[in-house]
Amino acid sequence: MDRTISFIQKHKYEFLLFALVQHLFIGIFITDLPSYTQIIWPINMIILGLASVGLFFEKGKLKNRIRNILLLMVVLLPVFLPMFGKNEGYMFALNLIFSGFFIFIFWEILKFLLKPSYINADVISASACGYLLLIEINTFLFQLCSYGHPDSFKGLNTTDPASTFMDFVYFCSITITSIGFGDITPNTHHTKLITSLFGIIGQFYTVVLVGIIISKFSSKPAQP
């Protein structure tokens, strides 16, 4: 048991990075969207929840308690998606809880990136996790807006939860990378401002992160 915990803790950022990539982009390999909603999405959310556990080893009791509550909700909510996926109240609650979960993890990543004075594989993996977590957070925040106000976005596929999720992953990815094709656009002043803020935060994260990495790399030799 101790070896397992030690292994998870040692590779926690690699596990989290893998879990984020598969959660956001596994749709590339999916053709059957109903099965994605009913089977694959609940499974990859469980993977993502378990992959985040390593970030909280040896943390305070309160933080672990918050993590456990959020993790339980994140694991259980997708399981009932096939039954309640068309219920707007359920989808609103799901997206609210998921947003809080990803913000919680992102905060832990940021604190780690600011601490060490060296550059190694953990710092690189954590940096990538932070970038993907920004996409996760805003995907669920935008879904929150969309389920609360269906006219929040133009060009969005709302035929099923899987299509809506993938469209928002795509929209957030091209927004944070400043590509902005314009096929999906915010349609209310709330979503326009949130999109603008997301783009600014994404650019700020990238610029500051590059500065932090360069500073760590130039100040001290790499550590294993």
Order of alpha helices (4+ residues) and beta strands (2+ residues): alpha-alpha-alpha-alpha-alpha-alpha-alpha-beta-alpha-beta-alpha
